[in-house]
Amino acid sequence: MRDDGKPLFQQIAEQIENSIVDGTLPEEGQVPSTNELAAFHRINPATAAKGVSRLVADGVLYKRRGIGMFVSTGARTQLLERRREEFARGYIAPLLAEARKLGMDAEQIKKMIDVWGDDT
């Protein structure tokens, strides 16, 4: 799990987000405790708690007092919307900027996507 470019708490948060997006953690499903996350990843429980707290602050998780953390209703939709926006900003915007430099129009770009998409 260790990605040298990202803090561990952020990696924990992203791992939980990925599990929500792919359906491994369903909405209203219980999330592993910070102690379980810490033991599994061999990190300090405070670090795991910081990642979980970030998701609580974002409204992705919520706490049931005395029971644990759970995935909020609508969390998957929220995460998908955010990731689609990040995808557009990180990939589509630069693609369109480069296409403009090359004098390409939307139809040419669509044709290229169709050709490259058939390769996968």
Biopython code that builds the backbone (N, CA, C, O; Angstrom):
import numpy as np
from Bio.PDB.StructureBuilder import StructureBuilder

atoms = [
    (1, "MET", "N", (0.812, -1.187, 0.000)),
    (1, "MET", "CA", (0.000, 0.000, 0.000)),
    (1, "MET", "C", (0.858, 1.254, 0.000)),
    (1, "MET", "O", (0.353, 2.320, -0.352)),
    (2, "ARG", "N", (2.062, 1.187, 0.357)),
    (2, "ARG", "CA", (2.885, 2.383, 0.532)),
    (2, "ARG", "C", (3.210, 3.041, -0.804)),
    (2, "ARG", "O", (3.915, 2.483, -1.644)),
    (3, "ASP", "N", (2.672, 4.246, -0.970)),
    (3, "ASP", "CA", (2.940, 5.070, -2.143)),
    (3, "ASP", "C", (3.769, 6.242, -1.638)),
    (3, "ASP", "O", (3.266, 7.091, -0.903)),
    (4, "ASP", "N", (5.021, 6.289, -2.026)),
    (4, "ASP", "CA", (5.938, 7.284, -1.477)),
    (4, "ASP", "C", (5.504, 8.721, -1.701)),
    (4, "ASP", "O", (5.935, 9.618, -0.977)),
    (5, "GLY", "N", (4.660, 8.948, -2.691)),
    (5, "GLY", "CA", (4.251, 10.312, -2.984)),
    (5, "GLY", "C", (3.085, 10.813, -2.152)),
    (5, "GLY", "O", (2.800, 12.011, -2.161)),
    (6, "LYS", "N", (2.409, 9.941, -1.442)),
    (6, "LYS", "CA", (1.216, 10.336, -0.697)),
    (6, "LYS", "C", (1.353, 9.960, 0.774)),
    (6, "LYS", "O", (1.920, 8.920, 1.109)),
    (7, "PRO", "N", (0.824, 10.823, 1.651)),
    (7, "PRO", "CA", (0.826, 10.466, 3.071)),
    (7, "PRO", "C", (0.000, 9.205, 3.320)),
    (7, "PRO", "O", (-0.954, 8.928, 2.591)),
    (8, "LEU", "N", (0.364, 8.451, 4.340)),
    (8, "LEU", "CA", (-0.322, 7.195, 4.642)),
    (8, "LEU", "C", (-1.805, 7.401, 4.934)),
    (8, "LEU", "O", (-2.635, 6.593, 4.517)),
    (9, "PHE", "N", (-2.150, 8.485, 5.655)),
    (9, "PHE", "CA", (-3.560, 8.705, 5.967)),
    (9, "PHE", "C", (-4.369, 8.900, 4.693)),
    (9, "PHE", "O", (-5.515, 8.459, 4.610)),
    (10, "GLN", "N", (-3.779, 9.555, 3.706)),
    (10, "GLN", "CA", (-4.456, 9.764, 2.418)),
    (10, "GLN", "C", (-4.607, 8.433, 1.679)),
    (10, "GLN", "O", (-5.630, 8.193, 1.038)),
    (11, "GLN", "N", (-3.609, 7.581, 1.764)),
    (11, "GLN", "CA", (-3.695, 6.267, 1.136)),
    (11, "GLN", "C", (-4.801, 5.424, 1.772)),
    (11, "GLN", "O", (-5.508, 4.696, 1.074)),
    (12, "ILE", "N", (-4.949, 5.520, 3.085)),
    (12, "ILE", "CA", (-6.026, 4.801, 3.787)),
    (12, "ILE", "C", (-7.372, 5.307, 3.291)),
    (12, "ILE", "O", (-8.256, 4.518, 2.960)),
    (13, "ALA", "N", (-7.524, 6.635, 3.241)),
    (13, "ALA", "CA", (-8.784, 7.219, 2.774)),
    (13, "ALA", "C", (-9.091, 6.772, 1.342)),
    (13, "ALA", "O", (-10.230, 6.417, 1.038)),
    (14, "GLU", "N", (-8.098, 6.786, 0.472)),
    (14, "GLU", "CA", (-8.300, 6.383, -0.921)),
    (14, "GLU", "C", (-8.647, 4.901, -1.035)),
    (14, "GLU", "O", (-9.453, 4.513, -1.881)),
    (15, "GLN", "N", (-8.042, 4.078, -0.189)),
    (15, "GLN", "CA", (-8.359, 2.644, -0.201)),
    (15, "GLN", "C", (-9.832, 2.436, 0.168)),
    (15, "GLN", "O", (-10.526, 1.645, -0.471)),
    (16, "ILE", "N", (-10.299, 3.133, 1.181)),
    (16, "ILE", "CA", (-11.704, 3.023, 1.579)),
    (16, "ILE", "C", (-12.602, 3.551, 0.459)),
    (16, "ILE", "O", (-13.616, 2.934, 0.132)),
    (17, "GLU", "N", (-12.233, 4.681, -0.123)),
    (17, "GLU", "CA", (-13.007, 5.234, -1.242)),
    (17, "GLU", "C", (-13.089, 4.234, -2.385)),
    (17, "GLU", "O", (-14.161, 4.029, -2.955)),
    (18, "ASN", "N", (-11.970, 3.610, -2.724)),
    (18, "ASN", "CA", (-11.959, 2.616, -3.811)),
    (18, "ASN", "C", (-12.906, 1.460, -3.507)),
    (18, "ASN", "O", (-13.599, 0.963, -4.394)),
    (19, "SER", "N", (-12.927, 1.041, -2.252)),
    (19, "SER", "CA", (-13.823, -0.055, -1.858)),
    (19, "SER", "C", (-15.290, 0.350, -1.955)),
    (19, "SER", "O", (-16.151, -0.481, -2.246)),
    (20, "ILE", "N", (-15.571, 1.617, -1.713)),
    (20, "ILE", "CA", (-16.939, 2.111, -1.855)),
    (20, "ILE", "C", (-17.305, 2.187, -3.334)),
    (20, "ILE", "O", (-18.385, 1.751, -3.733)),
    (21, "VAL", "N", (-16.415, 2.733, -4.138)),
    (21, "VAL", "CA", (-16.681, 2.884, -5.572)),
    (21, "VAL", "C", (-16.870, 1.527, -6.237)),
    (21, "VAL", "O", (-17.770, 1.370, -7.063)),
    (22, "ASP", "N", (-16.039, 0.540, -5.894)),
    (22, "ASP", "CA", (-16.164, -0.767, -6.561)),
    (22, "ASP", "C", (-17.222, -1.675, -5.922)),
    (22, "ASP", "O", (-17.455, -2.788, -6.392)),
    (23, "GLY", "N", (-17.858, -1.196, -4.853)),
    (23, "GLY", "CA", (-18.959, -1.941, -4.255)),
    (23, "GLY", "C", (-18.560, -2.904, -3.153)),
    (23, "GLY", "O", (-19.425, -3.541, -2.553)),
    (24, "THR", "N", (-17.266, -3.025, -2.873)),
    (24, "THR", "CA", (-16.820, -3.904, -1.798)),
    (24, "THR", "C", (-17.386, -3.439, -0.458)),
    (24, "THR", "O", (-17.771, -4.256, 0.379)),
    (25, "LEU", "N", (-17.432, -2.120, -0.261)),
    (25, "LEU", "CA", (-18.057, -1.539, 0.924)),
    (25, "LEU", "C", (-19.367, -0.885, 0.481)),
    (25, "LEU", "O", (-19.346, 0.197, -0.105)),
    (26, "PRO", "N", (-20.488, -1.518, 0.748)),
    (26, "PRO", "CA", (-21.772, -0.946, 0.311)),
    (26, "PRO", "C", (-22.210, 0.206, 1.210)),
    (26, "PRO", "O", (-21.751, 0.333, 2.345)),
    (27, "GLU", "N", (-23.097, 1.035, 0.688)),
    (27, "GLU", "CA", (-23.665, 2.106, 1.489)),
    (27, "GLU", "C", (-24.357, 1.496, 2.696)),
    (27, "GLU", "O", (-25.037, 0.476, 2.589)),
    (28, "GLU", "N", (-24.179, 2.120, 3.822)),
    (28, "GLU", "CA", (-24.665, 1.664, 5.134)),
    (28, "GLU", "C", (-23.896, 0.450, 5.654)),
    (28, "GLU", "O", (-24.246, -0.110, 6.694)),
    (29, "GLY", "N", (-22.845, 0.040, 4.929)),
    (29, "GLY", "CA", (-21.998, -1.051, 5.393)),
    (29, "GLY", "C", (-20.965, -0.535, 6.384)),
    (29, "GLY", "O", (-20.562, 0.627, 6.329)),
    (30, "GLN", "N", (-20.542, -1.405, 7.285)),
    (30, "GLN", "CA", (-19.560, -1.021, 8.296)),
    (30, "GLN", "C", (-18.152, -1.060, 7.719)),
    (30, "GLN", "O", (-17.788, -1.970, 6.974)),
    (31, "VAL", "N", (-17.376, -0.054, 8.082)),
    (31, "VAL", "CA", (-15.985, 0.084, 7.654)),
    (31, "VAL", "C", (-15.098, -0.544, 8.733)),
    (31, "VAL", "O", (-15.434, -0.472, 9.915)),
    (32, "PRO", "N", (-13.976, -1.156, 8.354)),
    (32, "PRO", "CA", (-13.066, -1.672, 9.378)),
    (32, "PRO", "C", (-12.684, -0.554, 10.362)),
    (32, "PRO", "O", (-12.588, 0.614, 9.985)),
    (33, "SER", "N", (-12.474, -0.929, 11.606)),
    (33, "SER", "CA", (-12.102, 0.056, 12.624)),
    (33, "SER", "C", (-10.704, 0.592, 12.342)),
    (33, "SER", "O", (-9.933, -0.006, 11.592)),
    (34, "THR", "N", (-10.393, 1.729, 12.957)),
    (34, "THR", "CA", (-9.052, 2.290, 12.777)),
    (34, "THR", "C", (-7.989, 1.342, 13.317)),
    (34, "THR", "O", (-6.886, 1.269, 12.774)),
    (35, "ASN", "N", (-8.314, 0.617, 14.383)),
    (35, "ASN", "CA", (-7.352, -0.359, 14.910)),
    (35, "ASN", "C", (-7.147, -1.516, 13.933)),
    (35, "ASN", "O", (-6.025, -1.992, 13.760)),
    (36, "GLU", "N", (-8.224, -1.966, 13.297)),
    (36, "GLU", "CA", (-8.100, -3.031, 12.291)),
    (36, "GLU", "C", (-7.286, -2.541, 11.097)),
    (36, "GLU", "O", (-6.416, -3.255, 10.598)),
    (37, "LEU", "N", (-7.570, -1.325, 10.643)),
    (37, "LEU", "CA", (-6.809, -0.759, 9.514)),
    (37, "LEU", "C", (-5.335, -0.620, 9.879)),
    (37, "LEU", "O", (-4.452, -0.948, 9.086)),
    (38, "ALA", "N", (-5.082, -0.127, 11.094)),
    (38, "ALA", "CA", (-3.699, 0.056, 11.547)),
    (38, "ALA", "C", (-2.956, -1.274, 11.626)),
    (38, "ALA", "O", (-1.812, -1.379, 11.184)),
    (39, "ALA", "N", (-3.608, -2.286, 12.190)),
    (39, "ALA", "CA", (-2.963, -3.595, 12.311)),
    (39, "ALA", "C", (-2.707, -4.203, 10.934)),
    (39, "ALA", "O", (-1.637, -4.758, 10.688)),
    (40, "PHE", "N", (-3.689, -4.098, 10.039)),
    (40, "PHE", "CA", (-3.551, -4.678, 8.704)),
    (40, "PHE", "C", (-2.405, -4.034, 7.930)),
    (40, "PHE", "O", (-1.622, -4.723, 7.277)),
    (41, "HIS", "N", (-2.315, -2.705, 8.010)),
    (41, "HIS", "CA", (-1.296, -1.975, 7.243)),
    (41, "HIS", "C", (-0.011, -1.719, 8.029)),
    (41, "HIS", "O", (0.947, -1.145, 7.512)),
    (42, "ARG", "N", (-0.011, -2.161, 9.296)),
    (42, "ARG", "CA", (1.149, -1.975, 10.171)),
    (42, "ARG", "C", (1.546, -0.500, 10.276)),
    (42, "ARG", "O", (2.691, -0.109, 10.052)),
    (43, "ILE", "N", (0.534, 0.291, 10.630)),
    (43, "ILE", "CA", (0.748, 1.722, 10.812)),
    (43, "ILE", "C", (0.168, 2.128, 12.169)),
    (43, "ILE", "O", (-0.518, 1.345, 12.826)),
    (44, "ASN", "N", (0.450, 3.337, 12.562)),
    (44, "ASN", "CA", (-0.071, 3.883, 13.810)),
    (44, "ASN", "C", (-1.589, 4.073, 13.703)),
    (44, "ASN", "O", (-2.066, 4.583, 12.689)),
    (45, "PRO", "N", (-2.351, 3.679, 14.717)),
    (45, "PRO", "CA", (-3.801, 3.880, 14.675)),
    (45, "PRO", "C", (-4.220, 5.335, 14.467)),
    (45, "PRO", "O", (-5.267, 5.599, 13.876)),
    (46, "ALA", "N", (-3.413, 6.275, 14.947)),
    (46, "ALA", "CA", (-3.728, 7.698, 14.741)),
    (46, "ALA", "C", (-3.675, 8.065, 13.258)),
    (46, "ALA", "O", (-4.440, 8.910, 12.793)),
    (47, "THR", "N", (-2.778, 7.430, 12.529)),
    (47, "THR", "CA", (-2.668, 7.672, 11.088)),
    (47, "THR", "C", (-3.907, 7.141, 10.376)),
    (47, "THR", "O", (-4.467, 7.814, 9.510)),
    (48, "ALA", "N", (-4.332, 5.944, 10.740)),
    (48, "ALA", "CA", (-5.549, 5.372, 10.160)),
    (48, "ALA", "C", (-6.751, 6.237, 10.511)),
    (48, "ALA", "O", (-7.622, 6.474, 9.673)),
    (49, "ALA", "N", (-6.795, 6.709, 11.763)),
    (49, "ALA", "CA", (-7.907, 7.556, 12.206)),
    (49, "ALA", "C", (-7.961, 8.856, 11.420)),
    (49, "ALA", "O", (-9.045, 9.366, 11.135)),
    (50, "LYS", "N", (-6.814, 9.389, 11.071)),
    (50, "LYS", "CA", (-6.774, 10.635, 10.296)),
    (50, "LYS", "C", (-7.385, 10.426, 8.907)),
    (50, "LYS", "O", (-8.102, 11.293, 8.407)),
    (51, "GLY", "N", (-7.104, 9.289, 8.292)),
    (51, "GLY", "CA", (-7.698, 8.975, 6.985)),
    (51, "GLY", "C", (-9.202, 8.805, 7.077)),
    (51, "GLY", "O", (-9.943, 9.303, 6.230)),
    (52, "VAL", "N", (-9.651, 8.102, 8.105)),
    (52, "VAL", "CA", (-11.081, 7.891, 8.307)),
    (52, "VAL", "C", (-11.767, 9.222, 8.614)),
    (52, "VAL", "O", (-12.859, 9.489, 8.114)),
    (53, "SER", "N", (-11.128, 10.053, 9.433)),
    (53, "SER", "CA", (-11.698, 11.357, 9.787)),
    (53, "SER", "C", (-11.891, 12.247, 8.566)),
    (53, "SER", "O", (-12.858, 13.004, 8.481)),
    (54, "ARG", "N", (-10.967, 12.148, 7.634)),
    (54, "ARG", "CA", (-11.114, 12.928, 6.398)),
    (54, "ARG", "C", (-12.385, 12.528, 5.653)),
    (54, "ARG", "O", (-13.091, 13.379, 5.110)),
    (55, "LEU", "N", (-12.669, 11.230, 5.633)),
    (55, "LEU", "CA", (-13.871, 10.749, 4.952)),
    (55, "LEU", "C", (-15.137, 11.131, 5.706)),
    (55, "LEU", "O", (-16.179, 11.359, 5.092)),
    (56, "VAL", "N", (-15.057, 11.203, 7.027)),
    (56, "VAL", "CA", (-16.193, 11.670, 7.824)),
    (56, "VAL", "C", (-16.446, 13.143, 7.501)),
    (56, "VAL", "O", (-17.590, 13.547, 7.292)),
    (57, "ALA", "N", (-15.390, 13.936, 7.461)),
    (57, "ALA", "CA", (-15.512, 15.368, 7.155)),
    (57, "ALA", "C", (-16.103, 15.586, 5.764)),
    (57, "ALA", "O", (-16.820, 16.561, 5.537)),
    (58, "ASP", "N", (-15.803, 14.676, 4.832)),
    (58, "ASP", "CA", (-16.325, 14.773, 3.460)),
    (58, "ASP", "C", (-17.747, 14.235, 3.335)),
    (58, "ASP", "O", (-18.366, 14.360, 2.279)),
    (59, "GLY", "N", (-18.268, 13.636, 4.406)),
    (59, "GLY", "CA", (-19.622, 13.085, 4.371)),
    (59, "GLY", "C", (-19.708, 11.702, 3.752)),
    (59, "GLY", "O", (-20.804, 11.214, 3.474)),
    (60, "VAL", "N", (-18.570, 11.068, 3.534)),
    (60, "VAL", "CA", (-18.536, 9.729, 2.941)),
    (60, "VAL", "C", (-18.820, 8.663, 3.999)),
    (60, "VAL", "O", (-19.464, 7.652, 3.717)),
    (61, "LEU", "N", (-18.339, 8.897, 5.204)),
    (61, "LEU", "CA", (-18.558, 7.987, 6.327)),
    (61, "LEU", "C", (-19.254, 8.730, 7.459)),
    (61, "LEU", "O", (-19.203, 9.957, 7.540)),
    (62, "TYR", "N", (-19.901, 7.971, 8.325)),
    (62, "TYR", "CA", (-20.467, 8.544, 9.541)),
    (62, "TYR", "C", (-20.285, 7.553, 10.678)),
    (62, "TYR", "O", (-20.117, 6.352, 10.463)),
    (63, "LYS", "N", (-20.323, 8.086, 11.895)),
    (63, "LYS", "CA", (-20.074, 7.264, 13.081)),
    (63, "LYS", "C", (-21.383, 6.936, 13.778)),
    (63, "LYS", "O", (-22.229, 7.806, 13.988)),
    (64, "ARG", "N", (-21.536, 5.659, 14.134)),
    (64, "ARG", "CA", (-22.616, 5.228, 15.016)),
    (64, "ARG", "C", (-21.966, 5.004, 16.373)),
    (64, "ARG", "O", (-21.169, 4.085, 16.560)),
    (65, "ARG", "N", (-22.319, 5.846, 17.287)),
    (65, "ARG", "CA", (-21.681, 5.831, 18.613)),
    (65, "ARG", "C", (-21.698, 4.419, 19.215)),
    (65, "ARG", "O", (-22.745, 3.779, 19.320)),
    (66, "GLY", "N", (-20.515, 3.963, 19.601)),
    (66, "GLY", "CA", (-20.381, 2.663, 20.245)),
    (66, "GLY", "C", (-20.402, 1.477, 19.296)),
    (66, "GLY", "O", (-20.221, 0.338, 19.726)),
    (67, "ILE", "N", (-20.619, 1.728, 18.012)),
    (67, "ILE", "CA", (-20.697, 0.622, 17.046)),
    (67, "ILE", "C", (-19.553, 0.691, 16.038)),
    (67, "ILE", "O", (-18.884, -0.311, 15.781)),
    (68, "GLY", "N", (-19.330, 1.870, 15.471)),
    (68, "GLY", "CA", (-18.255, 2.023, 14.498)),
    (68, "GLY", "C", (-18.609, 2.990, 13.386)),
    (68, "GLY", "O", (-19.570, 3.754, 13.478)),
    (69, "MET", "N", (-17.811, 2.938, 12.337)),
    (69, "MET", "CA", (-17.977, 3.807, 11.170)),
    (69, "MET", "C", (-18.727, 3.063, 10.070)),
    (69, "MET", "O", (-18.554, 1.861, 9.870)),
    (70, "PHE", "N", (-19.564, 3.818, 9.366)),
    (70, "PHE", "CA", (-20.385, 3.258, 8.302)),
    (70, "PHE", "C", (-20.335, 4.141, 7.073)),
    (70, "PHE", "O", (-20.069, 5.340, 7.162)),
    (71, "VAL", "N", (-20.596, 3.535, 5.921)),
    (71, "VAL", "CA", (-20.628, 4.266, 4.652)),
    (71, "VAL", "C", (-21.958, 5.011, 4.572)),
    (71, "VAL", "O", (-23.023, 4.424, 4.762)),
    (72, "SER", "N", (-21.884, 6.294, 4.292)),
    (72, "SER", "CA", (-23.078, 7.134, 4.187)),
    (72, "SER", "C", (-23.900, 6.779, 2.956)),
    (72, "SER", "O", (-23.361, 6.359, 1.933)),
    (73, "THR", "N", (-25.204, 6.953, 3.070)),
    (73, "THR", "CA", (-26.077, 6.809, 1.906)),
    (73, "THR", "C", (-25.694, 7.889, 0.899)),
    (73, "THR", "O", (-25.548, 9.057, 1.262)),
    (74, "GLY", "N", (-25.534, 7.509, -0.336)),
    (74, "GLY", "CA", (-25.152, 8.454, -1.388)),
    (74, "GLY", "C", (-23.655, 8.637, -1.543)),
    (74, "GLY", "O", (-23.212, 9.393, -2.408)),
    (75, "ALA", "N", (-22.863, 7.950, -0.712)),
    (75, "ALA", "CA", (-21.405, 8.107, -0.764)),
    (75, "ALA", "C", (-20.832, 7.669, -2.109)),
    (75, "ALA", "O", (-19.959, 8.339, -2.659)),
    (76, "ARG", "N", (-21.317, 6.556, -2.636)),
    (76, "ARG", "CA", (-20.784, 6.057, -3.910)),
    (76, "ARG", "C", (-21.038, 7.064, -5.028)),
    (76, "ARG", "O", (-20.149, 7.350, -5.829)),
    (77, "THR", "N", (-22.259, 7.598, -5.077)),
    (77, "THR", "CA", (-22.594, 8.601, -6.096)),
    (77, "THR", "C", (-21.717, 9.836, -5.937)),
    (77, "THR", "O", (-21.215, 10.381, -6.920)),
    (78, "GLN", "N", (-21.537, 10.272, -4.702)),
    (78, "GLN", "CA", (-20.691, 11.443, -4.412)),
    (78, "GLN", "C", (-19.262, 11.205, -4.900)),
    (78, "GLN", "O", (-18.670, 12.071, -5.544)),
    (79, "LEU", "N", (-18.712, 10.030, -4.593)),
    (79, "LEU", "CA", (-17.347, 9.716, -5.000)),
    (79, "LEU", "C", (-17.219, 9.603, -6.510)),
    (79, "LEU", "O", (-16.241, 10.074, -7.091)),
    (80, "LEU", "N", (-18.206, 8.978, -7.149)),
    (80, "LEU", "CA", (-18.165, 8.856, -8.606)),
    (80, "LEU", "C", (-18.209, 10.227, -9.268)),
    (80, "LEU", "O", (-17.474, 10.481, -10.222)),
    (81, "GLU", "N", (-19.062, 11.104, -8.769)),
    (81, "GLU", "CA", (-19.138, 12.457, -9.342)),
    (81, "GLU", "C", (-17.811, 13.189, -9.191)),
    (81, "GLU", "O", (-17.332, 13.822, -10.132)),
    (82, "ARG", "N", (-17.221, 13.099, -7.999)),
    (82, "ARG", "CA", (-15.945, 13.772, -7.764)),
    (82, "ARG", "C", (-14.852, 13.203, -8.664)),
    (82, "ARG", "O", (-14.056, 13.950, -9.233)),
    (83, "ARG", "N", (-14.818, 11.878, -8.789)),
    (83, "ARG", "CA", (-13.773, 11.256, -9.611)),
    (83, "ARG", "C", (-13.966, 11.559, -11.100)),
    (83, "ARG", "O", (-12.994, 11.709, -11.840)),
    (84, "ARG", "N", (-15.204, 11.647, -11.523)),
    (84, "ARG", "CA", (-15.446, 12.015, -12.936)),
    (84, "ARG", "C", (-14.953, 13.430, -13.203)),
    (84, "ARG", "O", (-14.363, 13.701, -14.248)),
    (85, "GLU", "N", (-15.197, 14.334, -12.252)),
    (85, "GLU", "CA", (-14.712, 15.707, -12.381)),
    (85, "GLU", "C", (-13.185, 15.739, -12.406)),
    (85, "GLU", "O", (-12.591, 16.449, -13.217)),
    (86, "GLU", "N", (-12.552, 14.973, -11.523)),
    (86, "GLU", "CA", (-11.091, 14.892, -11.503)),
    (86, "GLU", "C", (-10.560, 14.296, -12.804)),
    (86, "GLU", "O", (-9.529, 14.730, -13.319)),
    (87, "PHE", "N", (-11.269, 13.300, -13.331)),
    (87, "PHE", "CA", (-10.878, 12.682, -14.601)),
    (87, "PHE", "C", (-10.935, 13.713, -15.725)),
    (87, "PHE", "O", (-10.016, 13.813, -16.538)),
    (88, "ALA", "N", (-12.025, 14.477, -15.759)),
    (88, "ALA", "CA", (-12.171, 15.502, -16.795)),
    (88, "ALA", "C", (-11.052, 16.541, -16.696)),
    (88, "ALA", "O", (-10.452, 16.919, -17.702)),
    (89, "ARG", "N", (-10.782, 16.998, -15.472)),
    (89, "ARG", "CA", (-9.739, 18.006, -15.273)),
    (89, "ARG", "C", (-8.347, 17.459, -15.596)),
    (89, "ARG", "O", (-7.520, 18.153, -16.186)),
    (90, "GLY", "N", (-8.102, 16.216, -15.206)),
    (90, "GLY", "CA", (-6.770, 15.641, -15.360)),
    (90, "GLY", "C", (-6.469, 15.050, -16.717)),
    (90, "GLY", "O", (-5.309, 14.988, -17.126)),
    (91, "TYR", "N", (-7.516, 14.610, -17.429)),
    (91, "TYR", "CA", (-7.289, 13.921, -18.705)),
    (91, "TYR", "C", (-7.987, 14.593, -19.894)),
    (91, "TYR", "O", (-7.364, 14.820, -20.931)),
    (92, "ILE", "N", (-9.255, 14.904, -19.746)),
    (92, "ILE", "CA", (-10.006, 15.441, -20.873)),
    (92, "ILE", "C", (-9.548, 16.860, -21.222)),
    (92, "ILE", "O", (-9.330, 17.169, -22.394)),
    (93, "ALA", "N", (-9.405, 17.716, -20.221)),
    (93, "ALA", "CA", (-8.981, 19.094, -20.487)),
    (93, "ALA", "C", (-7.620, 19.134, -21.195)),
    (93, "ALA", "O", (-7.481, 19.840, -22.194)),
    (94, "PRO", "N", (-6.610, 18.393, -20.705)),
    (94, "PRO", "CA", (-5.331, 18.401, -21.428)),
    (94, "PRO", "C", (-5.440, 17.795, -22.829)),
    (94, "PRO", "O", (-4.783, 18.263, -23.758)),
    (95, "LEU", "N", (-6.268, 16.756, -22.985)),
    (95, "LEU", "CA", (-6.462, 16.142, -24.294)),
    (95, "LEU", "C", (-7.037, 17.170, -25.277)),
    (95, "LEU", "O", (-6.563, 17.289, -26.407)),
    (96, "LEU", "N", (-8.054, 17.904, -24.839)),
    (96, "LEU", "CA", (-8.674, 18.908, -25.703)),
    (96, "LEU", "C", (-7.711, 20.044, -26.022)),
    (96, "LEU", "O", (-7.697, 20.549, -27.144)),
    (97, "ALA", "N", (-6.913, 20.445, -25.048)),
    (97, "ALA", "CA", (-5.934, 21.507, -25.284)),
    (97, "ALA", "C", (-4.924, 21.076, -26.343)),
    (97, "ALA", "O", (-4.592, 21.847, -27.243)),
    (98, "GLU", "N", (-4.439, 19.847, -26.232)),
    (98, "GLU", "CA", (-3.481, 19.334, -27.226)),
    (98, "GLU", "C", (-4.142, 19.177, -28.589)),
    (98, "GLU", "O", (-3.530, 19.486, -29.611)),
    (99, "ALA", "N", (-5.377, 18.702, -28.616)),
    (99, "ALA", "CA", (-6.095, 18.542, -29.885)),
    (99, "ALA", "C", (-6.255, 19.893, -30.588)),
    (99, "ALA", "O", (-6.110, 19.984, -31.807)),
    (100, "ARG", "N", (-6.557, 20.943, -29.810)),
    (100, "ARG", "CA", (-6.680, 22.292, -30.409)),
    (100, "ARG", "C", (-5.360, 22.717, -31.042)),
    (100, "ARG", "O", (-5.343, 23.275, -32.139)),
    (101, "LYS", "N", (-4.239, 22.445, -30.336)),
    (101, "LYS", "CA", (-2.924, 22.792, -30.883)),
    (101, "LYS", "C", (-2.674, 22.084, -32.207)),
    (101, "LYS", "O", (-2.018, 22.621, -33.100)),
    (102, "LEU", "N", (-3.210, 20.866, -32.323)),
    (102, "LEU", "CA", (-3.005, 20.066, -33.534)),
    (102, "LEU", "C", (-4.043, 20.360, -34.608)),
    (102, "LEU", "O", (-4.000, 19.784, -35.695)),
    (103, "GLY", "N", (-4.977, 21.257, -34.302)),
    (103, "GLY", "CA", (-6.012, 21.625, -35.268)),
    (103, "GLY", "C", (-7.086, 20.564, -35.444)),
    (103, "GLY", "O", (-7.722, 20.490, -36.496)),
    (104, "MET", "N", (-7.288, 19.751, -34.432)),
    (104, "MET", "CA", (-8.278, 18.683, -34.529)),
    (104, "MET", "C", (-9.638, 19.181, -34.045)),
    (104, "MET", "O", (-9.728, 19.993, -33.125)),
    (105, "ASP", "N", (-10.699, 18.675, -34.688)),
    (105, "ASP", "CA", (-12.047, 19.010, -34.240)),
    (105, "ASP", "C", (-12.621, 17.832, -33.448)),
    (105, "ASP", "O", (-12.008, 16.769, -33.351)),
    (106, "ALA", "N", (-13.797, 18.047, -32.893)),
    (106, "ALA", "CA", (-14.430, 17.042, -32.039)),
    (106, "ALA", "C", (-14.645, 15.719, -32.774)),
    (106, "ALA", "O", (-14.470, 14.649, -32.191)),
    (107, "GLU", "N", (-15.017, 15.791, -34.031)),
    (107, "GLU", "CA", (-15.271, 14.575, -34.803)),
    (107, "GLU", "C", (-14.001, 13.739, -34.954)),
    (107, "GLU", "O", (-14.049, 12.513, -34.852)),
    (108, "GLN", "N", (-12.877, 14.391, -35.193)),
    (108, "GLN", "CA", (-11.609, 13.667, -35.310)),
    (108, "GLN", "C", (-11.227, 13.009, -33.982)),
    (108, "GLN", "O", (-10.724, 11.885, -33.954)),
    (109, "ILE", "N", (-11.468, 13.712, -32.906)),
    (109, "ILE", "CA", (-11.159, 13.160, -31.587)),
    (109, "ILE", "C", (-12.041, 11.941, -31.321)),
    (109, "ILE", "O", (-11.554, 10.915, -30.845)),
    (110, "LYS", "N", (-13.321, 12.047, -31.621)),
    (110, "LYS", "CA", (-14.247, 10.923, -31.420)),
    (110, "LYS", "C", (-13.809, 9.701, -32.229)),
    (110, "LYS", "O", (-13.848, 8.575, -31.734)),
    (111, "LYS", "N", (-13.389, 9.934, -33.484)),
    (111, "LYS", "CA", (-12.931, 8.823, -34.317)),
    (111, "LYS", "C", (-11.706, 8.148, -33.702)),
    (111, "LYS", "O", (-11.596, 6.922, -33.706)),
    (112, "MET", "N", (-10.782, 8.962, -33.173)),
    (112, "MET", "CA", (-9.586, 8.395, -32.546)),
    (112, "MET", "C", (-9.957, 7.574, -31.313)),
    (112, "MET", "O", (-9.401, 6.500, -31.080)),
    (113, "ILE", "N", (-10.898, 8.087, -30.529)),
    (113, "ILE", "CA", (-11.338, 7.356, -29.333)),
    (113, "ILE", "C", (-11.989, 6.046, -29.748)),
    (113, "ILE", "O", (-11.764, 5.016, -29.112)),
    (114, "ASP", "N", (-12.799, 6.070, -30.813)),
    (114, "ASP", "CA", (-13.432, 4.845, -31.275)),
    (114, "ASP", "C", (-12.389, 3.824, -31.719)),
    (114, "ASP", "O", (-12.504, 2.640, -31.402)),
    (115, "VAL", "N", (-11.381, 4.274, -32.446)),
    (115, "VAL", "CA", (-10.345, 3.368, -32.938)),
    (115, "VAL", "C", (-9.550, 2.802, -31.767)),
    (115, "VAL", "O", (-9.344, 1.591, -31.691)),
    (116, "TRP", "N", (-9.102, 3.657, -30.858)),
    (116, "TRP", "CA", (-8.297, 3.218, -29.725)),
    (116, "TRP", "C", (-9.144, 2.419, -28.741)),
    (116, "TRP", "O", (-8.640, 1.506, -28.087)),
    (117, "GLY", "N", (-10.416, 2.753, -28.631)),
    (117, "GLY", "CA", (-11.308, 2.034, -27.717)),
    (117, "GLY", "C", (-11.555, 0.608, -28.188)),
    (117, "GLY", "O", (-11.781, -0.282, -27.368)),
    (118, "ASP", "N", (-11.514, 0.379, -29.508)),
    (118, "ASP", "CA", (-11.714, -0.966, -30.038)),
    (118, "ASP", "C", (-10.507, -1.854, -29.753)),
    (118, "ASP", "O", (-10.621, -3.080, -29.764)),
    (119, "ASP", "N", (-9.348, -1.239, -29.498)),
    (119, "ASP", "CA", (-8.125, -1.993, -29.231)),
    (119, "ASP", "C", (-8.135, -2.663, -27.864)),
    (119, "ASP", "O", (-7.430, -3.650, -27.654)),
    (120, "THR", "N", (-8.928, -2.139, -26.935)),
    (120, "THR", "CA", (-8.869, -2.658, -25.566)),
    (120, "THR", "C", (-9.659, -3.904, -25.387)),
    (120, "THR", "O", (-9.702, -4.455, -24.287)),
]
sb = StructureBuilder()
sb.init_structure("model")
sb.init_model(0)
sb.init_chain("A")
sb.init_seg("    ")
for serial, (resi, resn, name, xyz) in enumerate(atoms, 1):
    if name == "N":
        sb.init_residue(resn, " ", resi, " ")
    sb.init_atom(name, np.array(xyz, "f"), 0.0, 1.0, " ", f" {name:<3s}", serial, name[0])
structure = sb.get_structure()
